[in-house]
Amino acid sequence: MSFPRADDFTPLLEYDYTLPGSNDFIFNNHSDHFPPVTEDILSEKLPSPDDFDNISPFSSSTRKYFFSTKYEKFHVTPHHRAGYNKIYNFRRSKSFFFEIVDQISDTNQFDLKIHTNDYHMSTIPIRHISTSRLPNFKFQISKQLTHFFSTQRVIPRRLQSKFFVLIRKKLLERINFIRSRAQNDNTSNHMTKTFFNFSYKKYRYYFGIYIPCNHANTKGPFITQTHPCTTPVPFTMSKHRRACIMHHKKLALYCSPNDNISFKDCSYNNYKDLHAGHIYDRWISKRITNFHSQRLGISFNTKYHAYGINNVVRKGSSPIYGKIYYNFQYRNSASSKTEKRQQKRFESQKKRVFNSSNLTQNATREDKFLAARRKNFLFHPEQHICKKLNHLSYKKKFTIPLQSYYSFPLPFPGQDFSIVPDAIVMEQEIPSSSISTTTLEVLNNVPSHFIPIIPDYPIYAGGYLNQPTKSKIKKKNLQPLMVGCDDWLAFMQEYYDARESNRLYLEELNKLKIKWNTDEARAEYREDTFNYMMEINNTHHARELKKIEILDIVSRHPKNPGKYQHIYQSSVIQKDQEILEELNDSFSNWDLTLSIHHSRHRGEDYISNTIMEDNSLKRRADINGNLDSHYGVHLNKRVCILSHSFDSLDTNIVPPVATK
C-alpha cells in the first residue's frame, strides 16, 4: 500500500503557509499546561446518521458526560517485523491504534486509549465533554485525534486541520472493513489490515483501529496464571480470527480451497504433517509443475524426488525429499522492447550469481554449473538442480526409518535399505532380476543430462524409432532393457537428440514469430518462401554471370589458334558449359520447389497473401476525400445554418441543409 503524502494536498488560500517557526507546533511544552477539559480543534458538528453508525441512545441536551483519552504503550520482542508486522517496529516508524467503545460501561466515565509503540508520548490523560453517554464512532475518533495532534511534534499546526479530516475518514472506513471481514463466515484465509499508512516528509505513521489479540498469555516463565493478550493485531480474518506477532502460531487456518476440506477435517495433527502429506502426494503422483516468469522471459519445470533409504542408512543424509529444477527454456515476449528488458534482467541476475562465486569471464562450463547450483539458479537447457528440502528430514541417521515413528507417510516405509526404488511401480513392469541392484548404483552409470528426461514407460531393444508394439511384446514375451546398459544408453541418446532437435526448432520458430510479427504458421511459411526466393535469385544471378563469362571467352577466341591453345580453350568452354547446365538445373529445381511449396498451402486460409490482414484504422477508398479530385467526385457537405438570434437565450438552430 502506498503512503499518502502531505505534498499531495493543495494548500488552501485562507491558511498561512509561511515557513515553520518556533510556535508552529501545538505540543511544545508538557501536557500539564493544558486545561483539564479539551475541546475539538474542529467544528463540534456531529456526523449525519447516514454516513456512520450513530450510537447515542441515551443522548440528552441538558446533561454532560465526561470521558478521557490517554496513551497506552505496547512493546513486542520478536524480530520478524516484515509485512503486516511492521507496525511493531518502533525504530523506522510509529504506530497509533485508536480504541473504539461500542458498549456502555458500568461506570459513569470511560477511557479511550490510543495504543502506541512511541515511548516519547506523554501518558497524562486529557478530559473531554460529551452530551451523550456513549458517543458515536466519529466523535470518539475526533477526540482521540485531537489528543494525538496536541501531543505530537512533527506535523505543524497550519497543516493539522486538513490531515485531521483525512485521517478520521480513513479510520471510519477501516472500521467498516474490519467489521465486514470479521463477521464473514467463510473458510478462506484472506486478511484485512487493521491499519493504513501515512507519511509526512521523512516520518512514517501507521494509524489503525485497536483490536486486542485476546490469546492466552502468561506474565512470566514461573507464573502459571494466564491473562488475555492486549497487543494490537495487524489484521483480522473471517470468523473473528486474529493474532498478534507473538501468537501467530496459534491462529486457526484452513486448508486450501482447492482441497475442499478444512483443517479440522484433516487426518494430520499439525501443519508440518499436513505439508509432508502434500509433498508425498505430489511425489507419488509424479506431478510436474511448470513455472513461467514474464519478468525474466524464462520457464522451467519442477518435481519432487524422494531420496532412497541408502542416503540415510549409509551416507547419513537426513533429508527425505528433494526438489528437481529442470527443462529450462527461454520464453521471451513477442514485443522486441519487452524482450530486451527481459534479457537485461536475466543477464543481470546471472552475472550476480557468477560474481558471488568469484568466477571470471573465461570460466569453464562446469564451474558455472557449480556456481549456479549453489544459488539454485537455472541458465542452461542441459542444467538440472536437485535442492534438498531440509525442513523434512529423518529423525535418526545411519538407521532404517520406521513408519511407526512418524506421523506422516514416508516414501519407502518398511523396506530393506538395500532396495531403493525411484518410484512406486507395478511388479510386472520390471524384471525380477533387476531387484537385486539399487537405483542409486544404476543411476551412477547414467549421464546427468539423461536423468530428468527418463521416460516413465519401459524401453525395449530396437532404437528410439523402432520400438515394438504392445501386441508384439505380448506375443514374443519381450523384456524391457535394464537401466544403464548399452542399448538403453543408445536409446536415451537418440531420445535426447530428438528432444534437443525439437527444442531448437521451437526456439527458431519463436524467433520467426518475432521477426515476422505474426503467428507460427504464417511465420514459417513466409520464412520458407523468403529462403526459396533468395536461392532462386542467387542462382539466377550466378547463371547470368556465367553466361557473360562464356561470351567473354568466346569473343577473345582467336580466329586461327594453335593446336594446344585450341585444346585448352575448348576444355575451358566445356567446363563453363557444364557449370551453366548445373546452374540451369538448380534454377529449375528451386523454381519447382517454390511452386510446390506455394501449391501445398494454397488451400489453407492462414497462408493467403492476397488478402491483407485486418486494419481497422485504414481508410477505405470510398470515404477517402483525398481521392475526390482523382475520380472527379465531390461528396456532399452538410452545412449548419444558424439563425440571427444566436446570442439570445432562445437560440434556434435550423436543421442542416445538404449543399454541394
N, C-alpha and C positions, 0 to 999 in steps of 0.2 A: 504494500500500500504506500503510495507517495505521500509525502508530508505537505500539508497546506502551509504555504509560506506567507509571512507578513507582507512581502513585496508584491503579492498578487492582488492586494486590495488597493483600490484607487482612493487617494485622500479626499475627504470632503472639504468644502470651501469654508465651513464655519469653524474648523479646527485650526489651532495654531500649530503649524508644522515647522517651528524653528528648531535649531539644534538643541539636543537634550542638555539640560543644566543640572545643577545640584539638587533642585527641588522637583525634578520630573518624576520621581518615584514616590509612590504612596507610602511605602513602609521603609522609611529611612531611619526610624527610631524604634524603640522597643514597644511591644504591644500594650504595655501598661499606660501609655499615653492616650490610648483610645478610650472613649466613653464606654460605659458598660452596655449601652444599648446602641446598636449599629443599624443604620438604615441602608437600604439598597442604593447603589450608586446610579441606578437607572430608575425608570418610572415604576411605580408600585402597582401599575395596572395589571390585573390578573388575566391569565390567558383565557381564550374562548373555550368552552367545553367541547367544541367540535374538533379542536386541534389535539388536545391531550386529555387524559382522564382527570377529572376534577373531583378528587376525593376529599370532600369537605362536607360531610353530612351534618356536622354539629356547628356550622358557621353561625356567627352572631355578630351583629354590627355594633353592639354595646360592650361586650366583654372582650378582654385582651388576654392572649395566651403567650407565655414566654417559652423559648427554646434556645439552645446554644449550639454553636458549631465549633469544632476543635479538630486538631490533627492527631491522628493515631499512627505511630511509627511501626513499620514491619521490616523484617530483615531475614533473608534466607542465606544459607551457606553453600548449596550445591553450585558447581562451577559451570554446568552446562546451561548457558543462558542464550542460546541461539533461537531463532524463530520467534514464536509467541512468548517464550520465556525471557525475552529481552526486557520485560517490564521489571524484572528483579535486579537488573544491572544498574547500580546507583552511580557508577563512575562515568558512563557515557551519556546517560540521560536520567531524567527524574519522572517518577510515576505518581499520579494522583487519582485515586479511586473514590468516588463520591457515594456515600451510603444513602440509600433511599428507605424511608419508613412508610410502609403501607398499612400498618395496623396501629390501633390506638394502644398506647402503653397503659399500665396500671397506675403509674404516677401521673401527676398533672404536668410535668415537664419532661421532655425527652431531648436527647442529644443527637446531633447529626455529625458524624465523624468523616473526616477526609483522610483516608488511609494512604500514606506516602512512604517512600523509602529515602526521602530527603531529611536527614537528621539536623539540618540547619533551620528548619521551620520551628517556630515557637508553638508550644503545646498549650498556651494560655487560651481558654475558651472565650468566645465572644457571644453575647446575648442578643437575641432578636425578638421582635414582637410580631404576632400574627393575630388576626381576628377570627381564625379558625382553629379549632382544637387539633385537627390533623390537616395541615396544608397539603395542597396538591403537589405533584412532582415538579412542576415548573417553578413554583415558589421555593421549594426546598433546594433545588439546584441553583436558583438565583442567589439565595443567601449563602450557599457554600462557595459559589464563585466569587461573591463579594468578599468572603473571608480569604479566599485564595489571592485575589488581586491586591488585597490590602496588606498581605504579608510577603508577597514575592518581591524581588528586587531586580528583575530582568526587563519586563515589558514596561515602558514608560506610561505615564498617566494619560498622555494625549492619544494613545492607541488602545487603551483598555476598553473603551465603550464598544467599538466595532468587534473586537475579539470576544467580548463578553457575549454578544448575541450569537456569534458563530459557534462558540464552544457550547453554549447552552442548547442550541438547536441540535448539534450533533449528539450531545448526551441524551436528549429526549428521544432522538431517533434510535440510539443504541439501546434504550430500554425496550422499545418495540421489537428490535431484532433479537434481543436476548429472550424475551418472553415468547416470541414465535418459535424459536429453536427449542427452548426448554420444554414447552408444552407439547411438542410433537412426539408422537408415539411410534415412529418408525424405528427400524433397527439399523439404520445407517450410522456410520462413524464420522459424519460431517461435523465440522466445528464452526462455531460462530464466536469471533473475538469479542471480548467484553470491553475493549478499549479502542481508541483511534490515535493516530499520530498527529503531532502538531509541532511546528518548529518556528522559532523566531531568531533570525540571524544564525549563529552557531549553536544555539541552545535548542535542545530537543525535549519534548514532553510527551507523556502518554497519559491521556485523560480517559477515564472509563467509569463504569458502574461497578460498585463494590458488591461482589458475591463471595461469601466465605467458602472455604474448601469443605469444612464440616466432616472430614475424615478423622477417625480416632487418632489421637496424638498423645504421647507421653511427655511429661516435662523433663525427665532425666532418665539415665540408664538404670538407676536404682529405685525408681518410683514406678509402681505398678498402676497407679491411678491414671486414668485416661481422661482427656477432655477434647472437645471438637476443635479442629484446626481452624484458625481465624485468618489465615493468609489469603489474600485475594487471588482469585483464579484468573488466568488469562483467556479462558474460553469456556464455552458451555456447549453441551451436546443434547441430543434428544433424550427424553425420559429423565430430565433433570440430572444428567450425569455431568460431573465436573471434578476437577482435581487440580491442586497446585503442583509446583515443580517437585516438591518432596513426596507427594502421594500419587504421582502419575502412574506408578506401577499398580496401584490399587484400582485404577479406572477400569470399569467393566466394558470391554469391547466385544463386538460381534464379528462373526466370520464374514468373508467377502460375500456380497450379494450374488455372485456367480455360483456359489455353492448352495444357495437356498437353505442354509442351516445356520442357526445361531450358535454362539459359543457354549451356551448351556446344554445344547443337544449333542455336542461333540463327545466322542468317547475318550478324548485326551484330557489329562489332568491340568496341564498348563500350556502356555504359549510355545514353549520350546518343543514339547511333544507334538503339538499341532503343526509347527513348522517342519519338524523332522518327518512327520507323516506326509505332508505335501511334497517334500522332496523325494520321498520314497515312491509316491505315486507317479511323479514325473519321470523318475528313473525307470521304474518297472514298465511304464507305457512307452518308453523311448521317445519322449516328447522333445521336439526340436523347436526352438523359438528363434524367430528372425528379428533382428534389430536393424533399423534404418535411420541414419542420422541425416536430417536435412541440413544441419549446420555444417557438417564436415563432408557431406556428399559420399558417405560410405555405408556399407551394410555388412553384417556378419551374422552367423548362426551360433547358438549356444545349446548345450545339452548337458545333462548331469551324468557323471561317471562314478561308479561305485568301486572303490579300491578293494582289491582282494584281501583275504584274511592273511596272506603271506606278508603283507605290509606291516601288520601289527604284531604278528607272531614272530617273524624272523628279523624284520628290519626295525621294529619298534616305532613305526609311524602310526600315530593315533587318529588322524582324520578319517572319517568314514566315506565322505563323498568329495568329489572334485567337480569343478565346472569347466567344461571344454569350450574354448572360443576358436572358431574355425570358419572356413568359407568366406574369407574377406574379399570384398568386391568394391569397386568404385561405382557409385550411383550419383553422378553429377547431374545438376539441373540442366534442363533444355535451354535455359537462358544463359548466354555467354557471360553476362555481368555477374549473375549469381554463381556460375561455375568458377569464375576467377576468385570470388570471395571464399567459396568452399575450399578450393585448393590452397589458398593462402592460409586459412585457419588450420588445415590438416598439416601442411608443411611446417607451420609454426609449432604445432604440438609435437610432431615427430622430431623436430630439432631440439625441443626442450627435453624430450626423453633421452635422446642421444647425448646431449650435453651433461645430463645428470650422471652419466657413466663415463664422462671424460673421453668420449670417442672422437677420433679425428675424421676428416673427410675421406681419407683413404682406408677406413676400417673395413675389415672383411665382412662378408655376409653373415658368418656365424657369430661374430662379435655383436653385430646389430640385432640379430635374433635373440641373443642372450640378454642384451640391454633392454630390449622390448619386453622380454618375459618377466624381468624384474618389476616392471611397471604395468604388466598386463595390457600391453599396447599392441594392436594389430596394424600392420602396414604393408604386408605382402600376402598374395593369394596362397602361397605354399606354407604359410605360417599357421601354427596351431598352438594354443596355450591351454594348459590344464592348471587351473587355480584351485588350491586346496581350500576347503571350507573348514577352517579351524574351529568354528563355533559348534560343530557337530563332530565329536570325537569319541573314541572308545575310552572306557574308564581305566583300564589297565593295559600296559604294554607287555609284549612277549608272552601273552596268554591267549587262549582261544576264547573269544567273547561268547557269552551265552545270552540267549534271548530273555531268560528269566530275570536278568539283572537290569534290563532296560524297559522303560515304559512306552517306547515307540518301536516300530518294526525295524529290524536290521536287514540289510540286503542279502546276507548269507547266513541265516541262523542255523545252528546245529549241524554244520558241515565240517568235514575233516579239513585241516588247514592246508593240506597238500592239494586240495581241489579249489581252484579259484576261477569260477565261471565268470565271463564278462557280462552275461545277462541270462535271465531265466529262459531256457529253450526247451522244446519238446524232445523226448528221448529219441524219437525216430528221425530227428533232423541231423543228428551227429552219430558217427560210428562209435561202437563200444571201444574200439582200440585207441581212440583219442582221449579217453577219460584219464588215462594214466599220466598225461602231460598237463602242465599248468598253463593257463592262458598267459601268465606273465612271462614264462620262459619262451612260449611260442612267439609272442609279440616282440621279443628281443631280436628275432631274426627278420622282422618286418620293417622296411623303411618307414621313417616317421611320417612322410607325406602320404603313405597309404592308409594309415590308421583311421583318420577322420572319414574316409570315403569307402571303408569296407562295406560291401552290400550286406543286407540283412537276410539274403536268401543263399542257399547252398550253391557252391561253384563246382562245375564238373569239367572234365577234360574236353578239349576241343577248341579252346580260344574264346575270346570275347564275342566274336560274331558267329560262332558255330556251337552254341550251347544246345544240348539235347532237349527235346520236348518232354512234357510230363508223361505222355504215353510211352515214349522210348525209355525213359528212366524206369517206369514201372515194368515194362516188358523185359528189359535186359537186366533189371535189378542193379542199376549203376550206383556207385558210391561217390559221395562228394569228395573233393580234394581236401587234403589236410592243409591247415593254415601254415604258410611258410615254406611249402615245397616248391620245386622249380616251376611246375605247371601252374600252380596257384599264383606265384610271383609274375609269371608271364601274362596270365590273365589280368592281374591287377595293373601291370604296366600298360597293356592295351586299354584297359578301362580308364586309367589315369590320363593317357594320351587323348582319348575320346572326350573326356570331360574338359581337358585343357583346350582342345580344339573348339569345343562348343563355347567355352568361356571367352576365348579370343574372338570368336565370331560374334558373340553378343556384345562384347566391348566395341568391336568395329561397327556393328550395326547402331549402337548408341551414338558413336561419333558421327555416323552418316545422318542420323536424325537431327543432330545439332547443326551439321553442315548444310543440309538442305531445308531445315526448318519445317519438317513435315513428319508424317507417320513412318513406321518401319517399312511398309510395303512400297510406298512411293519413293522413299529414300533409297532403298535397294535398287528399285527399277531405274531411277534416274542416275544413280552411280554407275550401274552396268551399261546403260545407254551412253553415258558420257565416256566411259572407257572404250567402248566399241567405236564410237565416233572418233576418238583420238587415235586409235590404232588405224582406222581407215585413212584418216588424214595423214598420219606419218607414213603409211605405206604408199599412198598416192604421191606424197612429196618425194620419197626415195625413188619411186618409179620414174617420175618426171626428170629428176636429176640424172638418173642412169641413162635415160634417152638422150639428154643433152650431151652427156659424156660420150656416148657411142657416136653421135653425129659429129662431135668434135674430132674424134679419132678418124672417122671416115673422111672428113674434109681435109685433114692433114695427110692423108694417104697419098704417096707419090704415084705418078702415072706408070713409071717403069721401075718398080722396086727390084732390088736384088733378090736372089733366091732365099737367103737366110732372113732377110728383112721381111719378105713376103710371108714366110712361115711364122715369124714372130707376131706380125700384125694380125694374121689370121687367127692365131691362138688367143690373142688378147680380145679380139672382137667376138670370138666364140664364147669366151668366159663371160664377157659382158652380156651377151645374148642369153646365156643360161641364168645369170643373175636377174636379168629383166623378166624372164619367164617365171622365175620364182616369185618375184615381186608381183607379177600379174596374178599368179595363183593365190598369193597371200591376200591381195586386194579383193579378189573374188570370194575367198573364204570368209574374210571379215565382213564383206557386204552381205553374204548369205547368212552369216551368224546374226547380224543386226536385224535382218528381215525375219528370221525365225524367232529371235528374241521379242520383236515387236508383235508378230502374229500370235505368239504364245499367250501374251497378256492382252490381246486386243479385246476379248470379250469381258474382261474384268473392269468393273466400274471405277475402281480407285486408280487405274492406270491412265485413264483418258487424259491426254494432254491438250486436246482441242477444247475441252470445257474448262474454263478458268475457275479457280476457287472463289467461293462466295466472298464478295467485298461489299458490305452494306454501305460504306462511305463513298463508293464510287458513283459518280453522277451518270445517269443514263443520257443517251443522245437525244431522246425526245423531249427532255426537260432542260437540256443544257443551252442556256441563252447565248453562249459564245459561238454556237454553230448557226444562229439565225441568219447572219449575213451570208454564210456559205450556201445554205439551202434556199435563200430568198424568202424565208418565212419569218414573220414578226408576230410574236404572241401578243394577245390582248392584255393590256394592263388595266388594273382596276384602280380608279381614281376616286378618292373620298372627297366630296364637295360639302363644305360646311356652310351653315347659314351665317348671315352678317351679325347675328346676336350671339356670337361666341363668347363674348366677355360677360354676358348676363348670366344669372343663375339658371334661367330656363333655356339653356342652350340645346337646340335640336340639331341632330346630325342627320343629314339627308342620306338615304341609302346610296351605296356606291353605284356608279354608273360605269358600265363597261365601254371603254373607248379604245381606239387604236392609237 
